[in-house]
Amino acid sequence: MSTAAEPRGGLAVVVSYPHLVSGVVAILLFVVWVIGDLMLERARLQSRIAQLAPLQFTEKWKGEAAPRALLTHSDVLPLYGSSELIYDMPNRATDFFSAYPTGFTVAPLGDRGYPALTMAVGIASLGRAFAGRKIVVSLSGTWFLGDDTEHDATTLKAHFSPLQAGDVIFYRRLPSDLTERMAREIMSHDPVPRDFPMLHAALGCLARRCNYERLIPIFAPLWAMRTLLLRTEDYRHVVQAVEHHAPPRQRTERVDWGALEWRGDSLWRLESASNVLGIQDSIWNRHKKQMPAGDAGSRDTAFLALMEKAPKWTDLDILLATLKAVDARPLILNSPLKGVYWEYRGVTAAARQRYYRHFDSVAVRYGFPTVYFQERDEDPYFLSESRSHLSSKGWAVYDRIINAFQHDSLR
């Protein structure tokens, strides 16, 4: 029997080496089994990209499996966005490109209320997987008006992914100053679940620039062990979500983009016939009492004050800086304001132009192709309601621009 006795305070401590060795071997075998299972699920997912691309479910954007797999296929264009991705509407990009009509498909990544900060964390978590990769980022213009921040903390917590955040922090996928900025914004809402104390401590340290910040990467192996099962479950959930879906039947077609926009415009005129603002009839009839008219210019001062101090400008800058840091090739689409609605409420065109200039001043620093549809501000049929959801016409315009971007013909 292999034992050793060591005196300690007059007592003999017996150490059983065979038990210690067998425990280590058991742990190693378990790790090898989990890694093998992870590799198997990755291979299964790669054979199901056509099924995965058009689907919309939480694990798709909240984990690692789906976005990493999608980025390996040049005929799949990831589209990051929020509720416009799940709001059912004719010409929605996910549906329009599902059959590869012009040689590629669009893969939505996002959910209702998906914040720009969470987009940045998700993109940063994959780091160089985005290098040289085309993606589209759809932003909601009204995020930057500062008039709807009451539930920001709840929204961030609902969309927060500990797996993605930990990969950013422990694997140092971003420059130090950008990682610190991201950590400060995350910790200002404190969305980290209690069962991730190591992540909470690391984010807190980065947020306040503590003396131990340089030691955080040392814990990367521990983070890898902590999340090994999470990654395997992530891949398994994604595979299970797609395995019962047949791949879409691909068909190539010649698209008349002008006719597509015209049909979208005609459809939306019918859908919003009850009002001159282009707001969907069902929404207008339910909420018109909460949309009182205002005198011209009566809300300009309040509009500009809220807009200029809106916290999401910081999130936008972090998102754009992240895209630059991972060397992605993004197209930034920011929906316009529904100018006819804001004019009706008392916000003049001059005040709205200051919003567009402000957005341009943030976006231009990064040099990405950016479309914010200023010329569509007074088109009542581009958006379906008073905020930022696209109408059938709006999506037709987006589709044309997305197609041009993918085929390197965007002007």
C-alpha positions as CSV (number, residue, x, y, z in Angstrom):
1,M,0.0,0.0,0.0
2,S,1.5,3.4,-1.1
3,T,1.1,5.7,1.9
4,A,3.2,8.2,3.7
5,A,3.1,9.3,7.3
6,E,3.9,12.9,8.2
7,P,4.2,14.1,11.8
8,R,2.0,17.0,12.6
9,G,1.5,18.0,16.2
10,G,2.4,14.5,17.4
11,L,-0.1,12.9,15.1
12,A,0.6,10.8,12.0
13,V,-1.3,11.9,8.8
14,V,-1.7,9.1,6.3
15,V,-1.9,10.2,2.6
16,S,-3.2,7.6,0.2
17,Y,-1.4,8.4,-3.1
18,P,-3.5,5.9,-5.2
19,H,-6.7,7.7,-4.2
20,L,-5.1,11.0,-5.2
21,V,-3.9,9.7,-8.5
22,S,-7.2,8.1,-9.3
23,G,-9.0,11.4,-8.5
24,V,-6.8,13.3,-10.9
25,V,-7.2,10.7,-13.6
26,A,-11.0,10.9,-13.2
27,I,-10.9,14.6,-13.6
28,L,-8.7,14.5,-16.6
29,L,-11.0,11.8,-18.2
30,F,-14.0,14.0,-17.5
31,V,-12.4,17.0,-19.1
32,V,-11.4,15.0,-22.2
33,W,-14.9,13.6,-22.5
34,V,-16.4,17.1,-22.3
35,I,-14.0,18.5,-24.9
36,G,-14.7,15.6,-27.2
37,D,-18.4,16.2,-26.8
38,L,-17.8,19.9,-27.6
39,M,-15.9,19.1,-30.7
40,L,-18.6,16.7,-31.9
41,E,-21.4,19.3,-31.4
42,R,-19.3,21.9,-33.3
43,A,-19.0,19.5,-36.3
44,R,-22.7,18.7,-36.2
45,L,-23.5,22.5,-36.2
46,Q,-21.2,23.2,-39.2
47,S,-23.4,20.8,-41.3
48,R,-26.5,22.7,-40.4
49,I,-25.7,26.3,-41.2
50,A,-28.4,26.7,-43.8
51,Q,-31.0,25.7,-41.2
52,L,-29.4,27.9,-38.5
53,A,-29.1,31.1,-40.5
54,P,-32.7,32.3,-40.6
55,L,-33.8,31.1,-37.2
56,Q,-34.4,33.4,-34.2
57,F,-33.9,32.0,-30.7
58,T,-32.1,33.2,-27.5
59,E,-29.1,30.8,-27.6
60,K,-28.3,32.0,-31.1
61,W,-27.2,35.5,-30.0
62,K,-26.4,34.9,-26.3
63,G,-23.8,32.2,-26.7
64,E,-20.7,31.4,-28.7
65,A,-21.8,28.5,-30.9
66,A,-24.1,30.1,-33.4
67,P,-22.2,33.4,-34.2
68,R,-18.9,31.5,-34.4
69,A,-20.3,29.0,-36.8
70,L,-22.1,31.6,-39.0
71,L,-18.9,33.6,-39.3
72,T,-17.2,30.7,-41.1
73,H,-19.5,31.0,-44.1
74,S,-19.0,33.9,-46.6
75,D,-22.5,33.4,-48.0
76,V,-24.1,34.1,-44.6
77,L,-24.3,37.8,-43.6
78,P,-24.8,38.3,-39.8
79,L,-27.3,41.0,-39.0
80,Y,-27.2,42.4,-35.5
81,G,-30.2,44.3,-34.3
82,S,-33.1,44.4,-31.8
83,S,-36.9,44.1,-32.0
84,E,-37.0,45.0,-35.8
85,L,-35.5,41.5,-36.3
86,I,-38.5,39.7,-34.7
87,Y,-41.3,42.1,-35.5
88,D,-43.2,40.4,-38.3
89,M,-43.2,42.6,-41.4
90,P,-43.2,42.0,-45.2
91,N,-39.8,42.3,-46.8
92,R,-38.0,41.7,-43.4
93,A,-34.4,40.9,-44.4
94,T,-34.4,37.5,-42.6
95,D,-37.3,36.4,-44.7
96,F,-36.4,38.2,-47.9
97,F,-32.9,36.6,-48.2
98,S,-33.8,33.2,-46.7
99,A,-33.8,31.5,-50.1
100,Y,-30.4,33.1,-51.1
101,P,-32.2,35.0,-53.9
102,T,-29.0,37.0,-54.8
103,G,-26.5,34.4,-53.6
104,F,-26.4,34.9,-49.9
105,T,-28.6,34.8,-46.8
106,V,-29.0,37.0,-43.7
107,A,-28.6,35.6,-40.2
108,P,-30.4,37.7,-37.5
109,L,-28.6,38.0,-34.2
110,G,-30.5,39.9,-31.6
111,D,-33.8,40.2,-29.7
112,R,-36.4,42.7,-28.5
113,G,-34.6,45.5,-26.7
114,Y,-31.1,44.1,-27.5
115,P,-28.8,46.9,-26.3
116,A,-25.8,48.3,-28.3
117,L,-23.6,47.5,-25.3
118,T,-24.6,43.9,-25.3
119,M,-23.9,43.7,-29.0
120,A,-20.4,45.0,-28.3
121,V,-19.8,42.4,-25.7
122,G,-21.1,39.6,-28.0
123,I,-18.8,40.8,-30.8
124,A,-15.8,41.3,-28.6
125,S,-16.2,37.8,-27.1
126,L,-15.3,36.2,-30.5
127,G,-12.5,38.7,-31.1
128,R,-10.5,37.9,-34.3
129,A,-13.2,35.6,-35.6
130,F,-14.6,38.9,-37.0
131,A,-11.4,39.9,-38.7
132,G,-12.1,41.0,-42.3
133,R,-15.7,39.7,-41.9
134,K,-18.7,41.6,-43.3
135,I,-21.6,42.1,-40.8
136,V,-24.5,44.5,-40.7
137,V,-25.5,46.3,-37.5
138,S,-29.0,47.7,-37.3
139,L,-29.5,50.4,-34.8
140,S,-32.8,52.1,-33.6
141,G,-32.6,55.8,-34.0
142,T,-34.8,56.5,-31.1
143,W,-32.3,54.8,-28.7
144,F,-30.4,58.1,-28.9
145,L,-33.2,60.4,-27.9
146,G,-32.8,59.7,-24.1
147,D,-36.5,59.6,-23.6
148,D,-36.8,55.9,-22.8
149,T,-34.1,54.9,-20.3
150,E,-36.3,53.9,-17.4
151,H,-35.7,50.1,-17.9
152,D,-32.1,50.2,-19.1
153,A,-30.8,48.2,-16.2
154,T,-33.5,45.6,-16.5
155,T,-33.0,45.3,-20.3
156,L,-29.2,44.9,-19.9
157,K,-29.6,42.2,-17.3
158,A,-32.1,40.3,-19.4
159,H,-29.7,40.3,-22.4
160,F,-26.4,39.9,-20.5
161,S,-24.3,36.8,-21.3
162,P,-21.8,35.9,-18.6
163,L,-20.1,33.5,-21.0
164,Q,-19.5,36.3,-23.5
165,A,-18.5,38.9,-20.9
166,G,-16.0,36.5,-19.3
167,D,-14.4,35.7,-22.6
168,V,-13.8,39.4,-23.2
169,I,-12.4,40.0,-19.8
170,F,-10.2,37.0,-19.1
171,Y,-9.0,36.5,-22.7
172,R,-8.3,40.2,-23.2
173,R,-9.9,40.4,-26.7
174,L,-9.9,44.2,-26.6
175,P,-7.4,46.9,-25.9
176,S,-7.1,47.7,-22.2
177,D,-8.7,51.1,-22.3
178,L,-11.7,49.8,-24.3
179,T,-12.1,46.8,-21.9
180,E,-12.1,49.2,-19.0
181,R,-14.8,51.4,-20.6
182,M,-16.9,48.3,-21.4
183,A,-16.5,47.1,-17.8
184,R,-17.6,50.4,-16.3
185,E,-20.7,50.5,-18.4
186,I,-21.6,46.9,-17.6
187,M,-21.0,47.4,-13.8
188,S,-23.1,50.7,-13.8
189,H,-26.1,48.3,-14.2
190,D,-24.5,45.3,-12.3
191,P,-26.1,42.5,-14.4
192,V,-23.7,39.7,-13.4
193,P,-25.5,36.7,-11.8
194,R,-24.5,35.7,-8.3
195,D,-23.1,32.3,-9.4
196,F,-20.3,34.1,-11.4
197,P,-18.4,35.7,-8.5
198,M,-15.0,35.5,-10.4
199,L,-16.5,37.4,-13.3
200,H,-18.1,39.9,-11.0
201,A,-14.8,40.6,-9.2
202,A,-12.9,40.9,-12.5
203,L,-15.4,43.3,-14.0
204,G,-15.4,45.4,-10.8
205,C,-11.7,45.6,-10.8
206,L,-11.5,46.7,-14.4
207,A,-14.3,49.2,-13.8
208,R,-12.5,51.0,-11.0
209,R,-9.0,50.3,-12.4
210,C,-7.8,48.5,-9.4
211,N,-4.2,47.6,-8.6
212,Y,-4.7,43.9,-9.6
213,E,-6.0,44.5,-13.1
214,R,-2.9,43.1,-14.8
215,L,-3.4,39.8,-12.9
216,I,-6.8,39.1,-14.4
217,P,-5.6,37.1,-17.5
218,I,-3.9,34.7,-15.0
219,F,-7.3,33.4,-14.2
220,A,-8.1,32.5,-17.9
221,P,-7.5,28.8,-17.3
222,L,-9.9,28.8,-14.4
223,W,-12.5,30.6,-16.5
224,A,-12.0,28.0,-19.2
225,M,-12.7,25.2,-16.7
226,R,-15.7,27.1,-15.2
227,T,-17.3,27.5,-18.7
228,L,-16.4,24.2,-20.3
229,L,-19.8,22.7,-19.6
230,L,-21.5,25.9,-20.5
231,R,-19.9,25.9,-24.0
232,T,-20.9,22.3,-24.6
233,E,-24.5,23.0,-23.5
234,D,-24.5,26.1,-25.8
235,Y,-23.5,24.0,-28.8
236,R,-26.0,21.3,-27.9
237,H,-28.9,23.7,-27.5
238,V,-28.2,25.3,-30.8
239,V,-27.9,22.0,-32.6
240,Q,-31.2,20.8,-31.0
241,A,-32.9,24.1,-32.1
242,V,-32.0,23.6,-35.8
243,E,-32.1,19.8,-36.3
244,H,-35.8,19.6,-36.9
245,H,-35.8,22.5,-39.4
246,A,-35.3,21.8,-43.1
247,P,-32.9,24.0,-44.9
248,P,-34.7,26.6,-47.1
249,R,-34.9,25.8,-50.8
250,Q,-32.5,28.1,-52.6
251,R,-33.6,30.0,-55.7
252,T,-31.8,32.7,-57.6
253,E,-33.9,35.6,-58.9
254,R,-33.5,39.0,-60.4
255,V,-34.8,41.6,-58.0
256,D,-36.4,44.8,-59.1
257,W,-35.5,47.0,-56.1
258,G,-37.6,50.0,-57.3
259,A,-40.7,47.8,-57.7
260,L,-40.0,46.2,-54.3
261,E,-40.0,49.6,-52.6
262,W,-43.1,50.8,-54.5
263,R,-45.0,47.7,-53.4
264,G,-43.9,48.2,-49.8
265,D,-45.0,51.8,-49.9
266,S,-48.4,50.9,-51.4
267,L,-48.9,48.2,-48.7
268,W,-48.1,50.6,-45.9
269,R,-50.4,53.2,-47.1
270,L,-53.2,50.7,-46.8
271,E,-52.0,49.5,-43.3
272,S,-51.9,53.1,-42.0
273,A,-55.0,54.6,-43.7
274,S,-56.5,55.8,-40.5
275,N,-53.9,58.6,-40.0
276,V,-51.6,60.9,-41.9
277,L,-48.5,59.9,-39.9
278,G,-48.0,56.5,-41.4
279,I,-48.6,54.7,-38.0
280,Q,-50.1,51.2,-38.3
281,D,-53.8,51.4,-37.8
282,S,-53.9,49.0,-34.9
283,I,-51.3,51.0,-33.0
284,W,-52.8,54.4,-33.8
285,N,-56.3,53.3,-32.7
286,R,-54.9,52.0,-29.4
287,H,-52.5,54.8,-28.5
288,K,-53.6,58.0,-30.3
289,K,-54.8,59.5,-27.0
290,Q,-51.2,59.2,-25.7
291,M,-49.9,61.0,-28.7
292,P,-51.3,64.6,-28.4
293,A,-50.3,67.2,-30.9
294,G,-47.9,70.0,-29.9
295,D,-47.3,73.5,-31.1
296,A,-44.5,73.9,-33.6
297,G,-41.2,74.0,-31.7
298,S,-42.8,73.6,-28.3
299,R,-40.8,70.4,-27.6
300,D,-37.5,71.4,-29.2
301,T,-35.7,72.3,-26.0
302,A,-36.7,69.2,-24.1
303,F,-35.9,67.0,-27.2
304,L,-32.4,68.4,-27.6
305,A,-31.6,68.3,-23.9
306,L,-32.5,64.6,-23.6
307,M,-30.9,63.7,-26.9
308,E,-27.5,65.3,-26.1
309,K,-27.3,63.6,-22.7
310,A,-28.6,60.2,-23.8
311,P,-26.5,57.4,-22.3
312,K,-26.6,55.3,-25.4
313,W,-24.2,57.6,-27.2
314,T,-21.6,56.1,-25.0
315,D,-22.8,52.5,-25.8
316,L,-22.7,53.4,-29.5
317,D,-19.1,54.6,-29.2
318,I,-18.1,51.4,-27.4
319,L,-19.8,49.3,-30.1
320,L,-18.0,51.1,-32.9
321,A,-14.7,51.0,-31.1
322,T,-15.2,47.2,-30.6
323,L,-15.9,46.7,-34.3
324,K,-12.7,48.5,-35.1
325,A,-10.7,46.6,-32.5
326,V,-11.7,43.2,-33.9
327,D,-11.0,44.4,-37.5
328,A,-14.6,43.7,-38.6
329,R,-16.1,45.1,-41.8
330,P,-19.5,46.4,-40.7
331,L,-22.2,48.3,-42.4
332,I,-24.0,50.5,-39.8
333,L,-27.7,51.1,-40.5
334,N,-29.5,53.6,-38.1
335,S,-33.2,54.0,-38.7
336,P,-34.4,57.6,-39.2
337,L,-36.7,59.4,-36.9
338,K,-40.3,59.5,-38.0
339,G,-40.2,63.2,-38.8
340,V,-43.9,63.6,-39.5
341,Y,-44.7,62.2,-36.0
342,W,-42.1,64.4,-34.2
343,E,-43.3,67.4,-36.2
344,Y,-46.9,66.6,-35.0
345,R,-45.7,66.4,-31.5
346,G,-43.9,69.8,-31.6
347,V,-40.3,68.9,-32.6
348,T,-39.1,70.9,-35.6
349,A,-37.0,69.7,-38.5
350,A,-34.2,72.0,-37.3
351,A,-34.0,70.2,-34.0
352,R,-34.1,66.8,-35.7
353,Q,-31.2,67.9,-38.0
354,R,-29.1,68.4,-34.9
355,Y,-29.8,64.8,-33.9
356,Y,-28.6,63.6,-37.3
357,R,-25.4,65.8,-37.1
358,H,-24.8,64.4,-33.6
359,F,-25.0,60.8,-34.8
360,D,-22.7,61.6,-37.8
361,S,-20.1,63.2,-35.4
362,V,-19.9,59.9,-33.4
363,A,-20.0,57.5,-36.4
364,V,-17.6,59.4,-38.7
365,R,-14.6,58.8,-36.4
366,Y,-14.5,55.1,-37.2
367,G,-14.8,55.3,-41.0
368,F,-17.3,52.5,-41.4
369,P,-20.0,52.8,-44.1
370,T,-22.9,54.2,-42.3
371,V,-26.5,55.0,-43.5
372,Y,-28.8,56.9,-41.2
373,F,-31.5,57.7,-43.7
374,Q,-31.7,61.4,-43.0
375,E,-33.5,61.9,-46.3
376,R,-36.3,59.5,-45.1
377,D,-37.0,61.7,-42.1
378,E,-40.3,63.1,-43.5
379,D,-41.4,59.9,-45.3
380,P,-44.5,58.8,-43.3
381,Y,-44.3,55.3,-44.7
382,F,-40.7,54.3,-43.9
383,L,-41.4,53.4,-40.3
384,S,-44.4,51.5,-39.0
385,E,-45.0,53.4,-35.8
386,S,-43.6,56.4,-33.8
387,R,-40.4,54.7,-32.7
388,S,-38.0,52.7,-34.9
389,H,-39.8,49.6,-36.4
390,L,-39.4,49.5,-40.1
391,S,-42.5,49.2,-42.4
392,S,-42.7,47.0,-45.5
393,K,-41.3,50.0,-47.4
394,G,-38.5,50.6,-44.9
395,W,-37.4,46.9,-45.1
396,A,-37.4,47.1,-48.9
397,V,-34.9,49.9,-48.7
398,Y,-32.8,48.1,-46.1
399,D,-32.8,45.0,-48.3
400,R,-31.4,46.9,-51.3
401,I,-28.7,48.4,-49.2
402,I,-27.8,45.1,-47.5
403,N,-27.6,43.4,-50.9
404,A,-25.3,46.1,-52.3
405,F,-23.0,45.9,-49.3
406,Q,-22.7,42.1,-49.6
407,H,-21.9,42.4,-53.3
408,D,-19.5,45.4,-52.9
409,S,-21.6,47.8,-54.8
410,L,-22.7,50.1,-52.0
411,R,-22.4,53.8,-52.9
